[in-house]
């Protein structure tokens, strides 16, 4: 493996192509593709959980989510396993533009290997990281891009970093909207790099940097891209956009981790399903395409379930037209009216935009409208109802339109219903009627008090976490 000849201090970001031979890496990638395996028999123990977590939240969120994958294996083992997955995922029937992008991703992985080896050899700083900006391929027809899992509704892109500190490989990736707005090209220019334009050119221009330049890693890169895109931009979207539901940069890690923790039951279900499908695949009962199709189908069902339990995901995952129906399904479930819930969920699925909820690689599935409630819809609804008891409460907007807590956020539980509204449902009443007839001022006052108590509790928790962090820093010092 080619390495640096002498130790290199990274006082500013540098292009990987300046220190590694890009042509040789591309030739190596082509050789790997030509000699790829057909079936992967090896499997990292936690790989299904990683796939489930990243796949579900790639479909649920279009922007403003941070995915983190930290390997428990050695760096070298993880490097080789990741490379095999990328190489064996190659499909000869793909269009040329997608082949070019996937070749760039294999070369990116080979660059990760070189950086890792040079860190181990003491030729690069231990906190060196590989940065990649992956933009939406705007030069490609919308239908072709959508079919391969690209987010056409918001020109979804990604910014990712791969680091190797303390012998652990760590991938962090932030999703963003309007990735084809020119901010990536400006980012390269602001660092002194002239790479040209186009999504593929950007994808094939890895940057090597350290925490000296980007203390908060990929989040700092996303912040810089937004600043270059214009004032009032966050994760590629205007802050003035109605209903924008994204965390501030400083809260992104915690909010993303809490989102994933809330969906732990669904993550486990999808991971267990992948293990079952892998057995059939490895003994040759189904093809690789059949395996992916089955996993994607199950993932979509679980995303529908999550959208009932938390309709705030519905816009990104299923499109604007489906939002009201997911909200109605959630309220029907909270009130115990299952027959209405079935109908509303079916309407949500019928209204879903197939371009929403894009997942890398596509799924090869078609969305068919059904006028009657299908058995599959009933099963998904009942599965969501069963999982309600495991759904954690968190801060959010109550789905009941006349709830006195709106438009402020409060603690919401399953189906995004606040405690006050859920109490009303549990008594067999309708919040719309209750709020419209009696005690409206009292309800507003109680809602305010509840929100204040919750805010004070969260502030105490935050102060406690900060005190613990400071104590650890003092001990380390």
C-alpha positions in Angstrom: 0.0 0.0 0.0 1.3 3.4 -1.0 2.2 5.6 2.0 3.5 9.1 2.7 7.3 9.2 2.7 7.6 11.4 5.7 5.4 12.7 8.6 3.0 15.4 7.5 1.5 18.0 9.8 -1.9 19.1 8.7 -2.0 22.9 9.4 -4.8 23.3 6.9 -7.2 20.9 5.1 -5.6 19.1 2.2 -7.0 17.2 -0.8 -6.4 13.5 -0.6 -5.7 13.6 -4.3 -2.6 15.8 -3.5 -0.9 13.1 -1.5 -2.3 9.8 -2.9 -2.3 8.7 -6.5 -6.0 8.9 -7.6 -5.4 7.0 -10.9 -3.8 4.1 -9.1 -6.7 4.0 -6.6 -9.2 3.9 -9.4 -7.3 1.1 -11.1 -7.3 -0.8 -7.8 -11.0 -0.3 -7.4 -11.7 -1.6 -10.9 -9.6 -4.8 -10.2 -11.6 -5.3 -7.0 -14.9 -5.0 -8.8 -13.8 -7.5 -11.5 -12.8 -10.1 -8.8 -15.7 -9.5 -6.4 -17.5 -12.3 -4.6 -21.1 -13.3 -5.2 -22.1 -14.2 -1.6 -20.8 -12.7 1.6 -20.5 -15.3 4.3 -18.8 -13.1 6.9 -20.8 -10.8 9.1 -20.0 -8.5 11.9 -22.1 -9.4 14.9 -23.7 -5.9 15.2 -24.0 -5.3 11.4 -27.7 -5.9 11.2 -28.3 -3.3 14.0 -26.1 -0.8 12.2 -27.9 -1.4 8.9 -31.3 -1.1 10.6 -30.5 2.1 12.5 -29.0 3.9 9.5 -31.6 2.6 7.0 -34.6 3.6 9.2 -33.4 7.1 9.9 -32.2 7.7 6.3 -35.8 7.1 5.3 -37.4 8.9 8.2 -35.3 12.1 8.0 -34.5 14.2 5.0 -32.2 16.7 6.7 -30.7 17.5 10.1 -29.9 14.1 11.4 -26.5 12.7 12.5 -25.8 9.0 12.0 -22.9 7.6 13.9 -21.3 4.2 13.3 -18.5 3.2 15.6 -16.9 -0.2 15.1 -16.1 -2.6 17.9 -13.7 -4.6 15.7 -10.1 -3.6 15.0 -9.7 -0.8 12.4 -8.1 -3.2 9.9 -10.9 -5.7 10.1 -13.6 -3.0 9.8 -11.7 -1.4 6.8 -11.7 -4.7 5.0 -15.3 -5.6 5.8 -16.5 -2.2 4.7 -14.6 -2.4 1.4 -16.1 -5.9 0.7 -19.6 -4.5 1.2 -19.0 -1.7 -1.2 -17.4 -3.9 -3.9 -19.9 -6.7 -3.7 -22.7 -4.2 -3.9 -21.6 -3.4 -7.5 -24.3 -4.2 -10.1 -23.3 -4.2 -13.8 -26.7 -3.2 -15.0 -26.5 0.2 -13.2 -26.5 3.3 -15.5 -23.1 4.8 -16.2 -23.6 7.8 -14.0 -24.4 5.7 -11.0 -21.4 3.4 -11.7 -19.2 6.4 -11.7 -20.5 7.5 -8.3 -20.1 4.0 -6.8 -16.6 3.7 -8.1 -15.9 7.0 -6.4 -17.2 5.6 -3.1 -14.9 2.6 -3.4 -12.0 4.9 -4.0 -13.1 6.9 -1.0 -12.9 3.7 1.1 -9.4 3.0 -0.3 -8.4 6.5 0.8 -9.7 5.7 4.3 -7.4 2.7 4.4 -4.4 4.8 3.4 -5.1 7.4 6.0 -5.6 4.8 8.6 -2.3 3.1 7.7 -0.5 6.4 7.7 -1.9 7.3 11.2 -0.7 3.9 12.5 2.7 4.5 11.0 3.0 7.9 12.6 2.9 9.8 9.3 -0.4 11.6 9.9 -1.8 13.1 13.2 -3.9 10.7 15.3 -7.0 13.0 14.9 -6.8 13.1 11.1 -10.2 12.5 9.4 -11.4 12.0 5.9 -14.2 14.3 4.8 -16.6 13.6 1.9 -19.4 15.7 0.6 -22.0 13.8 -1.3 -24.3 16.0 -3.3 -27.6 15.2 -5.0 -26.9 14.4 -8.7 -28.9 17.2 -10.2 -27.7 16.4 -13.8 -29.6 13.1 -13.7 -33.4 12.8 -14.7 -35.6 12.9 -11.6 -37.2 9.5 -12.2 -33.8 7.8 -12.6 -32.4 9.4 -9.4 -35.5 8.6 -7.4 -35.4 5.0 -8.5 -31.9 4.6 -7.1 -32.7 6.1 -3.7 -31.8 9.8 -4.2 -33.9 12.3 -2.4 -35.4 14.3 -5.2 -37.9 16.3 -3.2 -35.3 18.2 -1.2 -32.1 17.4 -3.3 -30.9 15.5 -0.3 -27.2 15.2 0.2 -24.8 14.0 2.9 -21.6 15.2 4.6 -19.5 12.5 6.3 -16.3 12.0 8.2 -14.3 8.9 8.9 -11.8 9.0 11.8 -9.5 6.5 13.5 -8.7 7.9 16.9 -7.7 5.5 19.7 -7.8 2.5 17.4 -11.5 2.9 16.7 -13.0 3.6 13.3 -15.9 6.1 13.5 -18.2 7.3 10.7 -20.3 10.4 11.2 -22.8 11.5 8.6 -25.1 14.5 8.5 -28.1 14.8 6.1 -28.9 18.1 4.4 -31.3 19.6 1.8 -30.6 21.5 -1.4 -27.1 20.0 -1.6 -26.8 21.1 -5.2 -26.9 24.8 -4.2 -23.2 25.4 -4.9 -22.1 25.6 -1.3 -19.9 22.5 -1.7 -18.0 24.1 -4.5 -17.6 27.3 -2.5 -16.4 25.3 0.4 -13.6 23.8 -1.6 -12.7 27.2 -3.1 -12.6 28.8 0.4 -10.0 26.2 1.4 -7.9 26.9 -1.7 -9.1 23.9 -3.9 -10.3 24.2 -7.5 -12.1 21.0 -8.2 -14.6 22.1 -10.9 -18.4 21.5 -10.6 -20.8 18.6 -10.6 -21.9 16.1 -8.0 -19.5 13.4 -9.1 -16.5 15.8 -9.0 -17.4 16.8 -5.5 -17.9 13.2 -4.4 -14.4 12.2 -5.7 -12.6 15.1 -3.9 -11.9 13.8 -0.3 -10.4 16.2 2.2 -8.0 15.3 5.0 -8.3 17.5 8.0 -8.0 17.4 11.8 -9.9 18.6 14.8 -7.7 21.7 14.8 -9.7 22.9 11.7 -13.1 21.2 12.6 -13.3 20.7 16.4 -16.8 19.3 16.1 -16.0 17.2 13.1 -18.6 16.8 10.4 -21.1 19.2 12.2 -18.6 22.0 11.7 -18.4 21.2 8.0 -22.2 21.3 7.7 -22.2 24.7 9.5 -19.7 26.0 7.1 -21.7 24.8 4.1 -24.8 26.5 5.4 -22.9 29.8 6.0 -21.7 29.7 2.4 -25.3 28.9 1.1 -26.6 32.2 2.6 -28.0 33.8 5.7 -30.6 32.0 7.8 -29.8 28.5 6.3 -29.6 25.4 8.5 -29.0 21.9 7.0 -29.7 23.5 3.6 -33.1 24.8 4.5 -34.3 28.3 5.4 -34.9 28.9 9.1 -38.0 30.8 8.1 -39.6 27.7 6.5 -42.9 26.9 8.3 -42.9 23.7 10.3 -39.1 23.2 10.0 -38.3 20.5 12.5 -34.5 20.4 12.9 -32.2 20.8 15.9 -29.5 23.5 16.3 -26.0 22.4 15.5 -25.0 22.3 19.2 -27.9 19.9 19.9 -27.6 17.7 16.8 -25.7 14.9 18.5 -28.1 14.6 21.5 -31.3 15.0 19.5 -30.2 12.4 16.9 -29.2 9.9 19.6 -32.6 10.5 21.4 -34.5 9.9 18.1 -32.7 6.6 17.6 -33.2 5.5 21.2 -36.9 6.2 20.9 -37.1 3.8 17.9 -35.0 1.1 19.5 -37.9 -1.5 19.3 -38.2 -0.9 15.5 -34.5 -1.0 15.0 -34.3 -4.4 16.8 -37.2 -5.8 14.7 -35.5 -4.8 11.4 -32.1 -6.2 12.6 -33.7 -9.5 13.6 -35.5 -9.7 10.3 -32.2 -9.1 8.4 -30.6 -12.0 10.3 -33.4 -14.3 9.2 -33.1 -13.2 5.6 -29.3 -13.5 5.6 -29.6 -17.2 6.5 -31.8 -17.8 3.4 -29.3 -15.8 1.3 -26.2 -17.5 2.5 -27.6 -21.0 1.8 -28.6 -19.9 -1.7 -32.4 -19.9 -1.3 -32.8 -16.3 -2.4 -30.8 -13.9 -4.6 -29.0 -10.8 -3.4 -31.7 -8.7 -5.0 -34.4 -10.7 -3.3 -32.6 -10.1 0.0 -32.5 -6.4 -0.5 -36.1 -6.2 -1.6 -37.3 -8.1 1.4 -35.4 -6.0 3.9 -36.5 -2.8 2.2 -40.2 -3.9 2.3 -39.9 -4.6 6.0 -38.1 -1.3 6.6 -41.0 0.6 4.9 -43.5 -1.2 7.1 -41.6 -0.1 10.3 -41.3 3.4 9.0 -45.0 3.6 8.6 -45.4 2.3 12.1 -43.0 5.0 13.4 -45.0 7.7 11.5 -48.1 6.7 13.3 -46.4 6.8 16.7 -44.7 10.1 15.8 -46.4 11.9 12.9 -43.7 14.6 12.8 -41.6 12.2 10.7 -44.4 11.8 8.1 -43.5 14.9 6.0 -40.0 13.7 5.3 -40.7 10.0 5.1 -44.0 9.9 3.2 -44.6 13.4 1.8 -46.8 16.4 2.6 -50.1 14.8 1.4 -49.8 11.9 3.8 -49.2 14.0 6.9 -52.8 14.7 7.9 -53.7 11.1 7.5 -50.9 9.9 9.7 -51.9 12.5 12.3 -55.5 11.3 12.1 -54.4 7.7 12.5 -52.3 8.7 15.5 -55.3 10.4 17.2 -57.6 7.4 16.4 -55.1 5.1 18.0 -54.8 7.4 21.1 -58.5 7.5 21.5 -58.9 3.7 21.0 -60.9 4.0 17.7 -59.1 1.3 15.8 -61.6 1.0 12.9 -61.0 4.7 12.1 -57.3 4.2 12.6 -57.2 1.5 9.9 -59.0 3.8 7.5 -56.7 6.8 8.2 -53.5 4.7 7.9 -54.7 3.3 4.6 -55.4 6.8 3.4 -51.9 7.8 4.5 -50.3 5.0 2.6 -52.4 5.8 -0.5 -51.4 9.5 -0.3 -47.7 8.7 0.2 -45.3 10.2 -2.3 -43.0 7.4 -3.6 -40.2 10.1 -4.0 -40.2 10.7 -0.2 -38.2 8.7 2.3 -35.4 8.1 -0.1 -32.8 5.5 0.9 -29.4 5.0 -0.7 -29.5 2.3 -3.4 -33.3 2.5 -3.9 -35.6 -0.4 -3.3 -37.1 -1.5 -6.6 -40.6 -1.4 -5.1 -43.7 0.3 -6.5 -46.4 2.0 -4.5 -49.9 0.8 -5.4 -53.0 2.6 -4.2 -55.7 0.6 -2.6 -59.2 1.8 -2.1 -60.0 -0.6 0.7 -58.2 -1.3 3.9 -55.7 -4.1 3.2 -54.7 -6.9 5.6 -51.2 -5.5 5.5 -52.4 -2.1 6.7 -54.3 -3.6 9.6 -51.3 -5.7 10.6 -49.0 -2.6 10.5 -51.5 -0.6 12.5 -51.9 -3.3 15.2 -48.1 -3.7 15.3 -47.8 0.0 16.0 -50.5 -0.2 18.6 -48.6 -3.0 20.4 -45.4 -1.0 20.3 -47.1 2.1 21.8 -46.3 0.9 25.3 -42.5 1.0 24.5 -42.6 4.4 22.9 -40.7 7.0 25.1 -42.0 10.5 25.9 -40.0 13.4 24.5 -40.4 17.1 23.7 -42.6 17.7 20.6 -45.7 19.3 19.3 -49.0 17.8 20.3 -50.9 16.4 17.3 -54.3 17.6 18.7 -54.8 20.8 16.8 -56.9 22.5 19.6 -54.5 21.5 22.3 -53.8 24.6 24.5 -50.0 23.8 24.5 -49.8 24.6 20.8 -47.8 26.1 19.2 -45.3 25.6 22.0 -43.6 22.2 22.4 -44.4 20.0 25.4 -43.8 16.3 26.4 -45.6 14.0 23.9 -45.8 10.3 24.0 -47.0 7.6 21.6 -48.9 9.1 18.6 -47.4 12.5 19.5 -50.2 13.2 22.0 -49.5 15.2 25.2 -50.3 14.0 28.7 -53.4 16.3 29.0 -54.9 15.2 25.8 -54.1 11.5 26.5 -55.9 11.8 29.8 -59.0 13.1 28.0 -58.8 10.2 25.4 -58.4 7.7 28.2 -61.7 9.0 29.8 -63.4 8.3 26.5 -63.8 12.0 25.6 -62.6 14.0 22.6 -60.1 16.8 23.3 -61.7 18.9 20.6 -65.0 18.9 22.4 -63.5 19.3 25.9 -61.3 22.3 24.9 -64.1 23.9 23.1 -66.7 23.7 25.9 -65.3 23.8 29.4 -62.4 25.1 31.3 -60.4 26.5 28.4 -58.5 29.0 30.5 -57.8 26.4 33.2 -56.5 24.0 30.5 -54.2 26.7 29.1 -52.9 27.4 32.6 -52.4 23.8 33.4 -50.6 23.3 30.0 -48.3 26.2 30.8 -47.5 24.8 34.2 -46.8 21.4 32.8 -44.5 22.8 30.1 -42.7 24.9 32.8 -42.2 21.9 35.0 -40.9 19.9 32.1 -38.5 22.7 31.1 -37.2 23.1 34.6 -36.6 19.4 34.8 -34.8 19.3 31.5 -32.6 22.3 32.6 -31.7 20.5 35.8 -30.7 17.4 33.8 -28.6 19.5 31.4 -26.9 21.2 34.4 -26.2 17.8 35.9 -24.7 16.5 32.7 -22.5 19.6 32.3 -21.3 19.3 35.9 -20.4 15.7 35.4 -18.5 16.5 32.2 -16.6 19.3 34.0 -15.8 16.9 36.8 -14.4 14.4 34.3 -12.3 17.1 32.6 -10.9 18.2 36.0 -10.0 14.6 36.9 -8.2 14.2 33.5 -6.3 17.4 34.1 
